[in-house]
Amino acid sequence: MDAVVVSELVKDYRTRKGSVRALSGISFQVREGEIVGLLGANGAGKTTAIKVLSGLLHATSGRAEVFGVPSSRPEVARYVAALLEGSRNVYWRLSVEENLRFFAGLQGVPPREARRRSADLVARFGLGDKRRTTANLLSQGMKQKLALACALVKGTPLLLLDEPTLGLDVETSHELRGMIRELVVSEGKTVLLSSHDMGVVEDTCARVVILSRGRIVADDLVPNLLALFQTRAYRVSLRDGLPAQARAQLAARLPTLRPLEAERALEVELSPDQDVYVLMDALREAGVAVEGVSRAEPDLEDVFLRIVRGER
């Protein structure tokens, strides 16, 4: 079953200078139980799409549905909870427990059940020692955990997460990634996750939708996108660096050459009619001492940049 259906969705904002189009007829689906990444540069339309799906904004035209319910209808709140722009969806003057019970109450959860869910989430997210602390006194990592817990306490099957690891240290970011994956495995949640952190998306999402200037430029499984940009690229470690004369000589023969790490390494992408032996011959003729050669595989950040630059 499709948890999310977006079809020909258009969203225009009115400004003093006229209308600005944030989404230009985008279409995609998210299956129940999927974690899908929504990627794009600033201004690409990611947050607008999430706000339309959560019912905070109405689309100009097109269709956006959550479990068959149009996102413009109030009852969509039964199916979706959102964490918007980091930890901004918590009330800073309320304690951890008060925030959780407040958001459960907004969802119509009975008081006894709200207390049970709150206690469970406090324990799961390691917030026990802070349960009576007001949100404004929490560390950034604790605020993020509380924000995610406040989304979960509602018990909705769909979570919309906008920058869930924003401002977190590496350890806390990895911890939160594990929590997001566990939600799908143990509770069958569906997650649409927007982030600028490619490591988060690559680590949690099986599929990504890439937006650029309000349009979808890619929608595929992460392994397929990585395979799309598997290149004949090599990374070469240099024993004695790359002298200017050798660099000029190599650049004339290998125009895709790119020095790295203060001239102590380089990357080069070979054309289809070249092989690694051409690279090694060029290095030898330029008098460059080679310490090691390895294949340079693309990561999701490379793929994202190349797609939005129009290289696909």
C-alpha positions as CSV (number, residue, x, y, z in Angstrom):
1,M,0.0,0.0,0.0
2,D,1.2,3.5,-0.7
3,A,1.5,5.6,2.5
4,V,2.2,8.8,0.5
5,V,1.0,9.7,-3.0
6,V,2.1,13.0,-4.6
7,S,0.9,13.7,-8.1
8,E,1.6,16.8,-10.2
9,L,2.0,18.9,-7.0
10,V,2.4,22.6,-7.5
11,K,3.0,25.2,-4.7
12,D,3.3,28.9,-5.4
13,Y,4.1,31.5,-2.8
14,R,2.9,35.1,-3.1
15,T,5.4,37.8,-2.5
16,R,5.5,41.6,-3.0
17,K,7.4,41.0,-6.2
18,G,4.9,38.4,-7.5
19,S,4.4,34.7,-7.4
20,V,7.3,32.3,-6.6
21,R,7.0,28.7,-7.6
22,A,8.4,26.4,-4.9
23,L,7.2,23.0,-6.4
24,S,6.7,22.5,-10.1
25,G,4.4,19.5,-10.6
26,I,6.3,16.9,-8.6
27,S,5.1,13.3,-8.4
28,F,6.3,10.4,-6.2
29,Q,5.1,7.7,-3.9
30,V,6.3,6.2,-0.7
31,R,5.3,2.6,0.1
32,E,4.2,1.6,3.6
33,G,7.2,0.6,5.7
34,E,9.7,2.5,3.5
35,I,12.3,5.0,4.6
36,V,12.7,7.5,1.7
37,G,15.2,10.3,1.6
38,L,14.2,13.7,0.2
39,L,17.3,15.5,-1.0
40,G,17.9,18.9,-2.5
41,A,19.9,22.1,-2.0
42,N,18.5,25.1,-0.1
43,G,15.4,26.3,-1.9
44,A,14.8,23.1,-3.8
45,G,11.4,22.6,-2.2
46,K,12.0,19.8,0.4
47,T,10.5,21.6,3.4
48,T,7.6,22.9,1.3
49,A,6.8,19.3,0.2
50,I,6.9,18.1,3.8
51,K,4.7,21.0,5.0
52,V,2.1,20.2,2.3
53,L,2.0,16.5,3.3
54,S,1.6,17.4,6.9
55,G,-1.3,19.7,6.2
56,L,0.6,22.9,7.3
57,L,0.4,24.3,3.7
58,H,-2.2,23.9,1.0
59,A,-1.0,23.1,-2.5
60,T,-1.7,25.4,-5.4
61,S,-2.7,22.5,-7.5
62,G,-2.1,18.7,-7.8
63,R,-2.6,15.9,-5.3
64,A,-1.0,15.0,-2.0
65,E,-2.4,12.1,0.0
66,V,-1.4,10.2,3.1
67,F,-2.9,6.8,3.4
68,G,-5.6,7.8,1.0
69,V,-6.5,11.0,2.8
70,P,-5.9,14.4,1.0
71,S,-3.4,16.3,3.0
72,S,-5.6,19.4,2.9
73,R,-8.2,17.7,5.1
74,P,-8.0,18.0,8.9
75,E,-8.2,14.2,9.4
76,V,-4.8,13.8,7.8
77,A,-3.4,14.5,11.4
78,R,-4.5,11.0,12.4
79,Y,-1.9,9.5,10.1
80,V,1.1,11.9,10.1
81,A,3.5,13.5,12.6
82,A,6.3,15.8,11.6
83,L,9.6,16.9,13.0
84,L,10.3,20.2,11.3
85,E,13.7,21.9,10.9
86,G,15.5,20.2,13.7
87,S,14.0,20.5,17.2
88,R,11.6,23.4,16.6
89,N,8.5,21.4,17.3
90,V,8.9,21.3,21.0
91,Y,7.8,23.9,23.6
92,W,10.9,25.1,25.4
93,R,9.2,26.2,28.6
94,L,7.6,22.7,29.1
95,S,9.5,19.8,30.6
96,V,10.3,16.6,28.7
97,E,7.2,14.8,30.2
98,E,5.0,17.8,29.7
99,N,5.9,18.1,26.1
100,L,5.2,14.4,25.5
101,R,1.8,14.5,27.2
102,F,0.9,17.7,25.5
103,F,1.5,16.4,22.0
104,A,-0.3,13.1,22.9
105,G,-3.3,15.1,24.1
106,L,-3.3,17.1,20.8
107,Q,-3.7,13.7,19.1
108,G,-6.6,12.8,21.3
109,V,-4.7,10.1,23.2
110,P,-6.5,9.5,26.6
111,P,-4.5,10.7,29.7
112,R,-3.7,7.2,31.0
113,E,-2.4,6.1,27.6
114,A,-0.5,9.3,27.2
115,R,1.3,8.7,30.4
116,R,2.2,5.2,29.4
117,R,3.5,6.3,26.0
118,S,5.5,9.1,27.5
119,A,7.1,6.8,30.0
120,D,8.0,4.3,27.3
121,L,9.6,7.0,25.1
122,V,11.5,8.6,27.9
123,A,13.0,5.2,28.6
124,R,13.7,4.4,25.0
125,F,15.4,7.7,24.2
126,G,17.4,7.8,27.4
127,L,15.7,10.9,28.8
128,G,14.9,9.5,32.2
129,D,17.3,11.8,34.1
130,K,15.9,14.8,32.2
131,R,12.2,14.0,32.3
132,R,11.3,17.0,34.5
133,T,13.8,19.4,32.9
134,T,12.5,22.1,30.6
135,A,13.4,21.8,27.0
136,N,15.4,25.0,26.9
137,L,17.9,23.5,29.4
138,L,18.5,20.4,27.3
139,S,21.6,19.8,25.2
140,Q,21.1,20.0,21.4
141,G,21.2,16.2,21.2
142,M,18.6,15.8,23.9
143,K,16.4,18.4,22.2
144,Q,16.5,16.4,19.0
145,K,15.6,13.2,20.8
146,L,12.7,14.9,22.5
147,A,11.5,16.3,19.2
148,L,11.5,12.9,17.7
149,A,9.8,11.4,20.8
150,C,7.1,14.1,20.5
151,A,6.4,13.0,16.9
152,L,6.3,9.4,18.0
153,V,4.0,9.9,21.0
154,K,1.1,10.6,18.6
155,G,1.2,7.0,17.3
156,T,0.8,7.9,13.7
157,P,2.0,5.5,11.0
158,L,3.8,8.2,8.9
159,L,6.7,10.3,10.2
160,L,8.0,13.3,8.2
161,L,11.5,14.2,9.5
162,D,13.0,17.5,8.3
163,E,16.7,17.6,9.3
164,P,16.4,15.2,12.3
165,T,20.2,15.2,13.0
166,L,20.7,19.0,12.6
167,G,23.5,20.2,14.8
168,L,24.2,16.9,16.4
169,D,27.7,15.5,17.2
170,V,28.8,12.3,15.4
171,E,27.9,9.9,18.2
172,T,24.4,11.3,18.8
173,S,23.7,11.4,15.0
174,H,24.6,7.7,14.7
175,E,22.4,6.9,17.7
176,L,19.4,8.8,16.2
177,R,19.9,7.0,12.8
178,G,19.7,3.7,14.6
179,M,16.5,4.8,16.3
180,I,14.9,5.8,13.0
181,R,15.8,2.4,11.4
182,E,14.4,0.6,14.4
183,L,11.0,2.4,14.1
184,V,10.5,0.8,10.7
185,V,11.7,-2.7,11.8
186,S,9.9,-2.9,15.1
187,E,6.8,-0.7,14.6
188,G,6.3,-0.7,10.8
189,K,6.5,3.1,10.6
190,T,6.9,4.8,7.2
191,V,9.4,7.6,7.1
192,L,10.1,10.5,4.7
193,L,13.4,12.0,5.7
194,S,14.8,15.3,4.5
195,S,18.5,16.1,5.3
196,H,21.5,17.9,4.1
197,D,23.7,15.2,5.7
198,M,24.3,12.6,3.0
199,G,25.7,10.2,5.5
200,V,22.4,10.2,7.4
201,V,20.4,9.5,4.2
202,E,22.8,6.9,2.9
203,D,22.8,5.1,6.2
204,T,19.0,5.1,6.8
205,C,17.2,5.3,3.4
206,A,16.8,2.6,0.8
207,R,15.6,5.1,-1.8
208,V,16.0,8.8,-2.4
209,V,14.0,11.5,-4.3
210,I,16.2,14.4,-5.4
211,L,14.7,17.8,-5.9
212,S,16.3,20.7,-7.8
213,R,14.5,24.0,-8.2
214,G,11.2,22.6,-7.4
215,R,11.4,19.6,-9.8
216,I,12.3,15.9,-9.2
217,V,15.5,15.1,-11.0
218,A,16.0,11.6,-9.7
219,D,13.9,9.0,-7.9
220,D,15.6,5.6,-7.4
221,L,17.2,3.1,-4.9
222,V,20.4,4.3,-3.4
223,P,22.5,1.4,-4.8
224,N,21.1,2.1,-8.3
225,L,22.1,5.8,-8.1
226,L,25.6,4.8,-6.9
227,A,25.9,2.3,-9.7
228,L,24.8,5.0,-12.2
229,F,27.9,7.0,-11.4
230,Q,30.4,4.3,-11.0
231,T,33.2,5.6,-13.1
232,R,36.6,4.7,-14.3
233,A,38.1,7.0,-11.6
234,Y,41.3,6.3,-9.7
235,R,42.9,7.8,-6.7
236,V,46.7,7.9,-6.7
237,S,48.9,8.4,-3.6
238,L,52.1,10.2,-4.4
239,R,55.4,9.5,-2.6
240,D,57.1,12.9,-3.3
241,G,54.2,15.1,-4.2
242,L,53.3,16.5,-7.6
243,P,55.8,19.1,-9.0
244,A,54.3,21.9,-11.2
245,Q,56.0,20.6,-14.4
246,A,54.7,17.1,-13.9
247,R,51.2,18.4,-13.1
248,A,51.2,20.4,-16.4
249,Q,52.4,17.4,-18.3
250,L,49.8,15.1,-16.8
251,A,47.0,17.6,-17.3
252,A,47.7,17.8,-21.0
253,R,47.3,14.0,-21.3
254,L,44.7,13.5,-18.6
255,P,42.4,16.6,-18.5
256,T,40.2,15.2,-15.7
257,L,43.2,15.1,-13.3
258,R,42.5,16.7,-9.9
259,P,45.2,17.2,-7.3
260,L,44.2,16.4,-3.7
261,E,45.7,16.8,-0.2
262,A,48.3,19.5,-0.9
263,E,49.6,17.7,-4.0
264,R,50.2,14.5,-2.1
265,A,47.5,12.6,-4.1
266,L,45.4,13.0,-7.2
267,E,42.2,11.7,-8.7
268,V,41.6,11.1,-12.4
269,E,38.7,9.8,-14.4
270,L,39.7,7.8,-17.5
271,S,37.7,8.0,-20.7
272,P,36.1,4.8,-22.1
273,D,39.1,4.2,-24.5
274,Q,41.6,4.4,-21.7
275,D,42.6,1.9,-19.0
276,V,44.7,2.0,-15.8
277,Y,47.8,1.3,-17.8
278,V,47.4,4.6,-19.7
279,L,47.4,6.3,-16.3
280,M,50.5,4.5,-15.0
281,D,52.4,5.2,-18.3
282,A,51.5,8.9,-18.0
283,L,52.7,9.0,-14.4
284,R,55.9,7.2,-15.2
285,E,56.7,9.5,-18.2
286,A,56.0,12.6,-16.0
287,G,58.6,11.2,-13.4
288,V,56.0,11.0,-10.6
289,A,56.7,8.5,-7.8
290,V,53.6,6.5,-7.0
291,E,52.9,5.1,-3.6
292,G,49.5,3.4,-4.3
293,V,46.6,3.3,-6.7
294,S,42.9,2.6,-5.8
295,R,39.5,2.8,-7.4
296,A,37.6,6.0,-6.4
297,E,34.0,4.9,-5.8
298,P,31.2,7.5,-5.7
299,D,29.3,8.1,-2.5
300,L,25.8,9.6,-2.2
301,E,27.1,13.1,-1.9
302,D,29.0,12.7,-5.3
303,V,25.8,11.3,-6.9
304,F,23.7,14.2,-5.5
305,L,26.0,16.9,-6.8
306,R,26.4,15.3,-10.2
307,I,22.6,14.9,-10.6
308,V,21.8,18.5,-9.6
309,R,24.5,19.8,-11.9
310,G,22.8,18.0,-14.7
311,E,25.4,15.3,-15.3
312,R,22.8,12.6,-15.6
